[in-house]
């Protein structure tokens, strides 16, 4: 095990020191122990490195809010150990790290296995909503519902000890690190980049996975040039735990036959192996999922005249992060010839120029915005900005204090109406879904 500075990850090694390194990456809410049943067999051929996500499994609680940040910490850990080239298998969030490695650091990666993974995990709204629930209620509601997401019903009923282990694993995670990891998944979307994954890839999924199931796995296989699909029957999301023997066998076969040689400094070229891995089920070719986004029309005059980047692109990004995809999609879908210019205006100036300024953090901007909306009596906008405030990190108690302050300076009747709106929104947003 390791001492862990803030820019690295907690890790452990198993297997012979002289063997090639194989890294196993965990899912959100789990620890490296999710791989316990795979390690004895894998460690016969590889030097197996497992790592914990920040704040998971007793690891130091240094939150990482982006998959790229987690990847950078993993590489810093490996650099400190002198590990330059390796195979990688990751589950869910660990799989996202694997895709990031393949896209941004292909020279380090010899072979890849993506388990219960996806090029985009649900919607950004879903994960930011989960962060709101954790911030308000703690991790207990998420922990209690984890077995339903991770295991089939039959397995959970037959294995109460493992089910309780899963609950406790989530319950003992640092809430701030869990919320940051939710944000990392919310912002992860590499659907349009899959064709650049250049290493042999095994995509492995449980047949009954309701979180990132066979449909998401087939999207990966359709987009990655050298990918094979394995569907494990009778397994849900945490397939290495539920079907350990099947997963171990598939990993051994993949990494034994599909290990791409590294860069050869004597020839200046990279040798590429093309030996396919045997799989349980091969997917038919599919096109990657389409990506829909409303972009600004033509090149902006402001950018041409001033040389400054057009703030529209930054604005649409911030607007989505603060208000959520569903709200923004609805607003843009309803825009027509009459209202389209206004939607473009607020995206560029309210969100790209003001909300994206560095002078205040988003929590502070939410406080200011809520107060201004109370003062103006804008209750419709108060509702969705209350949701935004929760996403930006304000707790219900802090929102209450903002409205109490507004009652003094904006008037009791205005605050009375605001409390009714905010109370309803907070109930909807912070009630855990079982």
Beta strands, then each sheet from edge to edge (+ up, - down):
strand 1: 11-14
strand 2: 21-25
strand 3: 47-51
strand 4: 86-91
strand 5: 109-115
strand 6: 201-206
strand 7: 227-232
strand 8: 263-264
strand 9: 269-270
sheet 1: 1+ 3- 2- 4- 5- 6- 7-
sheet 2: 8+ 9-
end
